[in-house]
Amino acid sequence: MFPLCATAAIASPAADARSGLPSPCDPGEDSVSAQPEAAARPVRVAIADDSDDLCMMLAELVDASPGLLCVARITTQGDLVSTVAQSKPDVLLLDLLFGGVSSLPLVPQLRAAHERTRIVIHSGFDIDPLADRALDGGAVAVIPKGGDPDELIAAIRRIAVQ
């Protein structure tokens, strides 16, 4: 079960470099470019959540799932737009309350700039009142936090082929 995002932990890709630990989003030698051209391209997933621990757990879950590849972990709203532009994910898993601020106003901007990226709102709050607003803004789904990890992965797979 995933924890709710109650605290904001600020991190960046540089934090992984400082710690000396490889980023779970760094494909390393197993990168897409190292795969044979005949192999199917993995679904590229970016995870945006202000909880560094949850972001790391989700990245590890994605990377452990065949056919999925975490291409970015984004832990601040200030890095969101540029990191999505750079990483070009197929699916963006976006925390609803990102850095203490609703991420819903960013959805139309992200959709306009990255038409191929499917945005999924990931929330630890009651999603019913937010679903219509998120979908009207361009998100393709609203998924509650705390669910079964296998269901989250299955949802990402379904969304990627829509």
Z-matrix of the N, CA and C atoms (Angstrom, degrees):
N
C 1 1.444
C 2 1.518 1 108.40
N 3 1.316 2 117.57 1 134.55
C 4 1.450 3 121.78 2 -178.89
C 5 1.518 4 109.83 3 -83.65
N 6 1.337 5 118.87 4 139.96
C 7 1.454 6 120.97 5 177.17
C 8 1.522 7 110.56 6 -73.56
N 9 1.314 8 115.99 7 153.91
C 10 1.452 9 120.25 8 174.07
C 11 1.514 10 108.82 9 -71.95
N 12 1.316 11 116.28 10 153.20
C 13 1.462 12 120.87 11 178.62
C 14 1.513 13 108.42 12 -88.44
N 15 1.303 14 117.21 13 94.02
C 16 1.452 15 120.62 14 -178.61
C 17 1.514 16 111.55 15 -102.41
N 18 1.316 17 118.32 16 -22.78
C 19 1.454 18 120.37 17 -178.65
C 20 1.508 19 109.59 18 -122.91
N 21 1.304 20 115.77 19 150.18
C 22 1.462 21 120.73 20 178.95
C 23 1.516 22 109.12 21 -94.70
N 24 1.306 23 116.72 22 119.68
C 25 1.462 24 121.82 23 175.23
C 26 1.509 25 107.20 24 -113.53
N 27 1.302 26 117.34 25 119.31
C 28 1.453 27 120.92 26 -176.33
C 29 1.524 28 108.61 27 -90.63
N 30 1.310 29 115.15 28 129.13
C 31 1.458 30 121.22 29 177.44
C 32 1.510 31 108.52 30 -147.78
N 33 1.287 32 115.20 31 167.22
C 34 1.454 33 120.61 32 178.90
C 35 1.511 34 108.16 33 -149.34
N 36 1.350 35 116.86 34 168.02
C 37 1.463 36 117.82 35 176.15
C 38 1.526 37 111.51 36 -56.32
N 39 1.339 38 116.83 37 -29.73
C 40 1.459 39 119.82 38 179.18
C 41 1.520 40 110.85 39 -65.47
N 42 1.344 41 117.60 40 -28.24
C 43 1.460 42 120.64 41 179.54
C 44 1.522 43 110.32 42 -61.48
N 45 1.334 44 117.62 43 -38.49
C 46 1.453 45 120.53 44 177.59
C 47 1.532 46 110.21 45 -64.66
N 48 1.335 47 116.21 46 -39.68
C 49 1.456 48 119.70 47 179.51
C 50 1.521 49 110.35 48 -65.23
N 51 1.339 50 117.62 49 -40.35
C 52 1.457 51 120.77 50 179.36
C 53 1.519 52 111.30 51 -65.64
N 54 1.337 53 116.83 52 -36.05
C 55 1.457 54 119.44 53 -177.50
C 56 1.524 55 112.09 54 -76.78
N 57 1.331 56 116.48 55 -16.95
C 58 1.452 57 119.90 56 -177.36
C 59 1.512 58 113.15 57 81.80
N 60 1.344 59 116.71 58 0.08
C 61 1.464 60 120.57 59 -179.90
C 62 1.511 61 109.56 60 -92.97
N 63 1.313 62 117.65 61 143.07
C 64 1.465 63 119.02 62 176.95
C 65 1.523 64 109.19 63 -69.14
N 66 1.298 65 116.43 64 143.03
C 67 1.453 66 121.13 65 176.45
C 68 1.520 67 108.52 66 -71.68
N 69 1.353 68 117.46 67 138.53
C 70 1.458 69 117.70 68 177.33
C 71 1.523 70 111.26 69 -67.53
N 72 1.319 71 117.37 70 -11.17
C 73 1.460 72 120.42 71 178.48
C 74 1.516 73 111.96 72 -96.24
N 75 1.325 74 117.50 73 -2.98
C 76 1.442 75 120.99 74 178.60
C 77 1.516 76 108.45 75 -85.25
N 78 1.327 77 117.88 76 110.00
C 79 1.450 78 119.36 77 -176.30
C 80 1.515 79 113.72 78 -68.29
N 81 1.331 80 118.42 79 -15.48
C 82 1.462 81 121.60 80 176.72
C 83 1.512 82 112.24 81 54.68
N 84 1.318 83 116.14 82 -139.98
C 85 1.458 84 120.80 83 -176.53
C 86 1.514 85 112.75 84 -70.68
N 87 1.320 86 117.43 85 -18.72
C 88 1.458 87 120.44 86 179.25
C 89 1.514 88 111.22 87 -90.36
N 90 1.313 89 117.37 88 23.77
C 91 1.456 90 120.56 89 -175.79
C 92 1.521 91 111.37 90 -65.47
N 93 1.324 92 114.09 91 165.98
C 94 1.456 93 120.65 92 -179.27
C 95 1.519 94 110.43 93 -57.23
N 96 1.343 95 117.03 94 -38.23
C 97 1.461 96 119.24 95 -178.19
C 98 1.521 97 112.44 96 -67.28
N 99 1.338 98 117.57 97 -21.86
C 100 1.454 99 120.58 98 -179.74
C 101 1.526 100 112.03 99 -85.13
N 102 1.338 101 117.20 100 -10.05
C 103 1.452 102 120.35 101 -178.82
C 104 1.525 103 110.20 102 -82.37
N 105 1.304 104 116.84 103 150.32
C 106 1.460 105 119.08 104 176.13
C 107 1.523 106 110.31 105 -60.85
N 108 1.313 107 116.69 106 146.47
C 109 1.456 108 120.44 107 -178.89
C 110 1.511 109 112.41 108 -60.66
N 111 1.305 110 117.97 109 -27.70
C 112 1.460 111 121.27 110 -178.71
C 113 1.526 112 111.83 111 -72.84
N 114 1.340 113 116.97 112 -21.34
C 115 1.463 114 120.27 113 -178.99
C 116 1.522 115 109.61 114 -70.40
N 117 1.325 116 115.24 115 147.37
C 118 1.457 117 120.29 116 178.39
C 119 1.526 118 109.70 117 -67.17
N 120 1.315 119 115.42 118 140.77
C 121 1.455 120 121.61 119 178.25
C 122 1.523 121 108.74 120 -71.18
N 123 1.328 122 118.43 121 132.10
C 124 1.463 123 119.36 122 179.49
C 125 1.526 124 111.17 123 -70.36
N 126 1.310 125 115.59 124 156.99
C 127 1.458 126 121.68 125 173.96
C 128 1.524 127 106.86 126 -73.89
N 129 1.323 128 116.01 127 123.18
C 130 1.462 129 122.37 128 -177.78
C 131 1.531 130 108.74 129 -89.13
N 132 1.336 131 115.75 130 123.00
C 133 1.460 132 121.47 131 -175.60
C 134 1.521 133 109.48 132 -120.88
N 135 1.337 134 116.31 133 131.17
C 136 1.467 135 122.08 134 171.17
C 137 1.523 136 107.16 135 -109.80
N 138 1.315 137 115.62 136 140.30
C 139 1.456 138 121.63 137 -178.45
C 140 1.518 139 108.00 138 -118.26
N 141 1.329 140 115.73 139 123.36
C 142 1.462 141 121.62 140 -179.89
C 143 1.520 142 108.62 141 -120.35
N 144 1.316 143 115.42 142 108.72
C 145 1.462 144 121.31 143 -179.90
C 146 1.520 145 107.85 144 -153.69
N 147 1.333 146 117.04 145 138.14
C 148 1.457 147 119.70 146 -177.51
C 149 1.530 148 113.26 147 -77.75
N 150 1.310 149 117.69 148 -7.83
C 151 1.464 150 120.30 149 173.64
C 152 1.525 151 107.95 150 -90.66
N 153 1.323 152 115.66 151 109.29
C 154 1.465 153 119.13 152 -178.06
C 155 1.523 154 111.28 153 -61.00
N 156 1.343 155 116.72 154 -37.28
C 157 1.465 156 119.81 155 179.77
C 158 1.528 157 111.35 156 -63.23
N 159 1.333 158 116.88 157 -45.97
C 160 1.461 159 120.11 158 179.45
C 161 1.524 160 110.23 159 -66.97
N 162 1.314 161 116.43 160 -40.54
C 163 1.466 162 120.57 161 178.39
C 164 1.532 163 110.35 162 -58.99
N 165 1.319 164 115.89 163 -43.42
C 166 1.469 165 120.80 164 179.20
C 167 1.533 166 110.56 165 -65.44
N 168 1.332 167 117.01 166 -44.49
C 169 1.473 168 120.02 167 179.43
C 170 1.522 169 111.25 168 -61.25
N 171 1.320 170 116.05 169 -44.39
C 172 1.468 171 119.64 170 -179.99
C 173 1.531 172 110.90 171 -65.18
N 174 1.319 173 116.83 172 -39.45
C 175 1.466 174 120.62 173 178.09
C 176 1.524 175 110.59 174 -62.34
N 177 1.320 176 116.78 175 -42.80
C 178 1.465 177 120.69 176 178.45
C 179 1.526 178 110.68 177 -64.93
N 180 1.332 179 116.51 178 -40.32
C 181 1.466 180 120.58 179 177.64
C 182 1.525 181 110.66 180 -61.72
N 183 1.320 182 116.68 181 -46.71
C 184 1.468 183 121.04 182 179.00
C 185 1.519 184 110.36 183 -61.58
N 186 1.321 185 117.26 184 -48.88
C 187 1.468 186 120.38 185 -177.22
C 188 1.528 187 112.86 186 -65.51
N 189 1.326 188 117.11 187 -25.73
C 190 1.473 189 120.88 188 178.34
C 191 1.527 190 112.42 189 -82.12
N 192 1.321 191 116.41 190 -5.89
C 193 1.470 192 121.57 191 -177.33
C 194 1.524 193 109.97 192 -97.31
N 195 1.326 194 117.91 193 120.17
C 196 1.464 195 120.52 194 -179.83
C 197 1.530 196 111.53 195 -54.49
N 198 1.313 197 114.12 196 135.76
C 199 1.464 198 119.75 197 177.10
C 200 1.517 199 114.49 198 84.28
N 201 1.330 200 117.53 199 -0.25
C 202 1.468 201 121.56 200 177.35
C 203 1.525 202 109.01 201 -118.97
N 204 1.333 203 116.07 202 147.88
C 205 1.455 204 121.88 203 179.85
C 206 1.519 205 108.88 204 -142.21
N 207 1.324 206 116.92 205 121.77
C 208 1.459 207 120.76 206 174.21
C 209 1.522 208 107.54 207 -76.72
N 210 1.331 209 116.02 208 120.53
C 211 1.463 210 120.34 209 -178.54
C 212 1.523 211 112.28 210 -104.70
N 213 1.346 212 117.42 211 -11.70
C 214 1.471 213 119.62 212 178.77
C 215 1.518 214 110.66 213 -162.39
N 216 1.328 215 114.27 214 142.40
C 217 1.465 216 122.52 215 168.28
C 218 1.512 217 105.30 216 -116.65
N 219 1.312 218 116.58 217 122.36
C 220 1.459 219 121.51 218 -176.05
C 221 1.521 220 107.40 219 -120.80
N 222 1.333 221 116.47 220 121.78
C 223 1.462 222 119.16 221 -175.08
C 224 1.527 223 113.41 222 -116.88
N 225 1.320 224 117.73 223 3.07
C 226 1.464 225 120.51 224 174.29
C 227 1.524 226 109.57 225 -136.70
N 228 1.337 227 116.04 226 144.63
C 229 1.466 228 119.32 227 178.29
C 230 1.514 229 111.62 228 -62.50
N 231 1.333 230 116.97 229 -31.41
C 232 1.460 231 120.50 230 -179.65
C 233 1.520 232 113.20 231 -62.24
N 234 1.334 233 117.38 232 -26.18
C 235 1.469 234 121.50 233 179.65
C 236 1.519 235 113.22 234 -94.50
N 237 1.320 236 116.82 235 -6.33
C 238 1.467 237 120.59 236 -170.50
C 239 1.526 238 113.16 237 -60.98
N 240 1.313 239 117.81 238 -58.10
C 241 1.466 240 121.11 239 -172.71
C 242 1.527 241 111.18 240 -63.18
N 243 1.337 242 117.31 241 -45.59
C 244 1.466 243 119.23 242 -177.62
C 245 1.530 244 111.73 243 -69.18
N 246 1.326 245 117.34 244 -36.37
C 247 1.462 246 119.70 245 -179.19
C 248 1.528 247 111.26 246 -70.89
N 249 1.319 248 117.53 247 -37.62
C 250 1.466 249 120.49 248 175.94
C 251 1.530 250 109.24 249 -64.06
N 252 1.331 251 116.79 250 -41.72
C 253 1.466 252 119.98 251 178.65
C 254 1.524 253 111.39 252 -62.32
N 255 1.311 254 116.43 253 -40.34
C 256 1.460 255 120.88 254 -178.15
C 257 1.528 256 112.70 255 -74.24
N 258 1.334 257 117.02 256 -41.18
C 259 1.471 258 120.34 257 -173.22
C 260 1.529 259 114.10 258 -87.31
N 261 1.318 260 117.29 259 -19.78
C 262 1.474 261 122.71 260 177.17
C 263 1.541 262 113.29 261 49.53
N 264 1.334 263 117.05 262 58.78
C 265 1.468 264 118.56 263 -179.29
C 266 1.520 265 112.35 264 -73.21
N 267 1.325 266 115.36 265 153.91
C 268 1.456 267 120.83 266 171.09
C 269 1.528 268 109.48 267 -78.09
N 270 1.340 269 115.31 268 -35.73
C 271 1.459 270 122.29 269 -178.71
C 272 1.527 271 108.11 270 -131.64
N 273 1.329 272 116.15 271 132.36
C 274 1.458 273 122.50 272 173.85
C 275 1.519 274 107.73 273 -112.46
N 276 1.320 275 116.86 274 116.75
C 277 1.457 276 123.21 275 175.88
C 278 1.526 277 105.62 276 -92.40
N 279 1.334 278 117.09 277 106.23
C 280 1.463 279 123.89 278 -169.16
C 281 1.521 280 111.37 279 -112.92
N 282 1.325 281 116.07 280 120.07
C 283 1.458 282 122.89 281 177.00
C 284 1.529 283 109.27 282 -61.19
N 285 1.332 284 116.19 283 134.32
C 286 1.465 285 120.13 284 179.60
C 287 1.521 286 111.68 285 -64.64
N 288 1.314 287 117.16 286 -50.61
C 289 1.461 288 121.93 287 179.87
C 290 1.521 289 106.71 288 -102.95
N 291 1.316 290 115.00 289 90.49
C 292 1.455 291 122.82 290 -170.36
C 293 1.524 292 108.72 291 -104.02
N 294 1.333 293 116.42 292 108.54
C 295 1.459 294 120.27 293 -177.41
C 296 1.515 295 112.27 294 70.04
N 297 1.328 296 116.43 295 28.40
C 298 1.456 297 120.96 296 179.23
C 299 1.519 298 114.15 297 81.52
N 300 1.331 299 116.96 298 3.62
C 301 1.465 300 122.02 299 -178.27
C 302 1.526 301 108.70 300 -126.78
N 303 1.323 302 116.25 301 142.16
C 304 1.460 303 120.04 302 178.08
C 305 1.528 304 110.31 303 -60.17
N 306 1.310 305 116.05 304 135.52
C 307 1.468 306 120.51 305 177.44
C 308 1.532 307 111.73 306 -89.66
N 309 1.327 308 117.81 307 -6.47
C 310 1.468 309 119.89 308 -177.17
C 311 1.529 310 113.61 309 -57.23
N 312 1.340 311 120.33 310 -39.43
C 313 1.469 312 118.49 311 178.34
C 314 1.530 313 113.82 312 -63.22
N 315 1.327 314 117.79 313 -19.92
C 316 1.464 315 120.87 314 179.24
C 317 1.528 316 113.24 315 -81.38
N 318 1.334 317 116.51 316 -18.71
C 319 1.466 318 119.95 317 -174.35
C 320 1.534 319 112.00 318 -60.42
N 321 1.334 320 120.26 319 -49.60
C 322 1.475 321 118.39 320 179.32
C 323 1.532 322 112.97 321 -60.91
N 324 1.329 323 117.00 322 -38.08
C 325 1.469 324 120.96 323 178.42
C 326 1.532 325 110.46 324 -63.56
N 327 1.321 326 116.33 325 -44.80
C 328 1.463 327 120.05 326 178.82
C 329 1.520 328 111.40 327 -65.00
N 330 1.315 329 117.48 328 -42.14
C 331 1.476 330 121.25 329 179.52
C 332 1.523 331 110.67 330 -62.27
N 333 1.332 332 116.24 331 -42.49
C 334 1.467 333 119.53 332 -178.86
C 335 1.525 334 111.32 333 -64.47
N 336 1.314 335 116.68 334 -39.14
C 337 1.468 336 120.94 335 -177.51
C 338 1.525 337 113.29 336 -82.45
N 339 1.336 338 116.55 337 -24.67
C 340 1.474 339 120.57 338 -174.15
C 341 1.529 340 108.94 339 -136.66
N 342 1.299 341 115.99 340 72.61
C 343 1.464 342 121.87 341 -173.64
C 344 1.519 343 113.48 342 -58.68
N 345 1.309 344 118.15 343 -30.94
C 346 1.471 345 120.58 344 -176.72
C 347 1.528 346 113.10 345 -82.57
N 348 1.327 347 117.07 346 -16.31
C 349 1.467 348 120.60 347 179.93
C 350 1.519 349 109.78 348 -79.84
N 351 1.318 350 115.52 349 125.44
C 352 1.464 351 120.98 350 177.04
C 353 1.522 352 107.86 351 -91.54
N 354 1.321 353 115.58 352 124.02
C 355 1.461 354 120.83 353 -175.35
C 356 1.514 355 109.43 354 -98.75
N 357 1.331 356 114.82 355 127.84
C 358 1.457 357 122.51 356 178.01
C 359 1.523 358 107.16 357 -117.77
N 360 1.325 359 116.65 358 122.19
C 361 1.461 360 120.85 359 175.57
C 362 1.526 361 107.70 360 -82.25
N 363 1.320 362 115.70 361 129.84
C 364 1.465 363 123.19 362 -177.93
C 365 1.527 364 105.84 363 -116.41
N 366 1.321 365 117.55 364 117.72
C 367 1.456 366 119.23 365 -171.28
C 368 1.516 367 113.77 366 -134.02
N 369 1.328 368 115.25 367 141.84
C 370 1.454 369 122.02 368 173.30
C 371 1.515 370 112.02 369 -92.08
N 372 1.322 371 116.82 370 3.09
C 373 1.453 372 122.54 371 -179.78
C 374 1.517 373 110.47 372 -104.33
N 375 1.319 374 116.06 373 170.56
C 376 1.459 375 121.45 374 174.88
C 377 1.524 376 108.14 375 -58.58
N 378 1.321 377 116.48 376 118.31
C 379 1.466 378 119.57 377 -173.16
C 380 1.516 379 113.90 378 -86.47
N 381 1.323 380 118.47 379 -16.89
C 382 1.460 381 119.82 380 -176.19
C 383 1.526 382 113.76 381 -55.53
N 384 1.352 383 119.25 382 -48.76
C 385 1.467 384 117.77 383 -178.64
C 386 1.526 385 113.36 384 -68.28
N 387 1.318 386 117.71 385 -17.92
C 388 1.461 387 121.25 386 -174.75
C 389 1.513 388 113.92 387 -98.25
N 390 1.311 389 116.46 388 -19.39
C 391 1.464 390 120.27 389 -171.69
C 392 1.524 391 112.24 390 -58.16
N 393 1.323 392 117.80 391 -48.80
C 394 1.472 393 119.63 392 -178.32
C 395 1.525 394 111.43 393 -61.22
N 396 1.326 395 116.14 394 -44.36
C 397 1.468 396 119.66 395 -179.28
C 398 1.531 397 110.63 396 -63.18
N 399 1.322 398 117.25 397 -42.47
C 400 1.467 399 120.82 398 179.83
C 401 1.523 400 111.02 399 -64.89
N 402 1.320 401 116.59 400 -45.23
C 403 1.467 402 120.64 401 -178.96
C 404 1.527 403 110.92 402 -67.96
N 405 1.330 404 117.49 403 -39.00
C 406 1.463 405 120.66 404 176.98
C 407 1.529 406 111.29 405 -63.16
N 408 1.331 407 116.75 406 -30.95
C 409 1.462 408 120.99 407 179.87
C 410 1.514 409 113.99 408 -79.69
N 411 1.330 410 117.26 409 -11.72
C 412 1.459 411 119.96 410 177.39
C 413 1.511 412 115.35 411 121.43
N 414 1.322 413 118.05 412 -3.49
C 415 1.464 414 119.30 413 174.74
C 416 1.523 415 108.54 414 -69.34
N 417 1.319 416 116.99 415 150.28
C 418 1.462 417 120.12 416 179.62
C 419 1.519 418 112.17 417 -97.17
N 420 1.341 419 116.85 418 -15.29
C 421 1.459 420 120.16 419 179.66
C 422 1.521 421 109.69 420 -162.04
N 423 1.323 422 114.30 421 158.42
C 424 1.458 423 122.49 422 172.16
C 425 1.520 424 105.59 423 -126.82
N 426 1.327 425 116.03 424 120.79
C 427 1.460 426 121.46 425 -174.72
C 428 1.523 427 108.72 426 -121.48
N 429 1.332 428 117.19 427 130.74
C 430 1.467 429 118.87 428 179.16
C 431 1.524 430 111.74 429 -74.14
N 432 1.331 431 115.21 430 145.48
C 433 1.467 432 120.25 431 171.35
C 434 1.518 433 107.39 432 -75.64
N 435 1.311 434 115.25 433 158.99
C 436 1.456 435 119.90 434 176.66
C 437 1.514 436 113.80 435 89.63
N 438 1.324 437 116.71 436 3.02
C 439 1.461 438 119.98 437 179.30
C 440 1.518 439 112.10 438 -84.46
N 441 1.300 440 114.45 439 -177.48
C 442 1.462 441 122.42 440 178.41
C 443 1.534 442 109.29 441 -66.59
N 444 1.333 443 118.60 442 125.65
C 445 1.466 444 121.03 443 179.51
C 446 1.529 445 113.31 444 -56.49
N 447 1.336 446 117.22 445 -36.61
C 448 1.469 447 119.66 446 178.65
C 449 1.525 448 111.02 447 -64.20
N 450 1.328 449 117.01 448 -36.10
C 451 1.469 450 120.55 449 177.94
C 452 1.526 451 110.52 450 -68.35
N 453 1.330 452 117.36 451 -37.61
C 454 1.463 453 120.25 452 177.22
C 455 1.526 454 110.27 453 -62.77
N 456 1.328 455 116.93 454 -45.98
C 457 1.459 456 120.84 455 179.50
C 458 1.544 457 110.23 456 -63.13
N 459 1.322 458 117.02 457 -42.84
C 460 1.476 459 120.40 458 178.42
C 461 1.534 460 110.02 459 -61.37
N 462 1.321 461 117.05 460 -40.30
C 463 1.469 462 120.76 461 179.16
C 464 1.524 463 110.33 462 -64.98
N 465 1.320 464 118.07 463 -42.44
C 466 1.479 465 120.58 464 177.98
C 467 1.518 466 110.11 465 -61.02
N 468 1.319 467 117.35 466 -42.07
C 469 1.466 468 120.86 467 178.76
C 470 1.530 469 111.19 468 -62.14
N 471 1.338 470 116.74 469 -45.67
C 472 1.480 471 120.80 470 179.50
C 473 1.521 472 111.01 471 -62.01
N 474 1.316 473 115.22 472 -45.25
C 475 1.471 474 120.69 473 -177.22
C 476 1.514 475 110.54 474 -64.59
N 477 1.307 476 117.73 475 -37.20
C 478 1.467 477 121.61 476 -177.71
C 479 1.518 478 113.16 477 -62.70
N 480 1.322 479 117.29 478 -27.26
C 481 1.469 480 119.38 479 -177.31
C 482 1.533 481 112.51 480 -101.43
N 483 1.297 482 117.49 481 3.80
C 484 1.480 483 120.00 482 178.65
C 485 1.497 484 110.90 483 -68.14
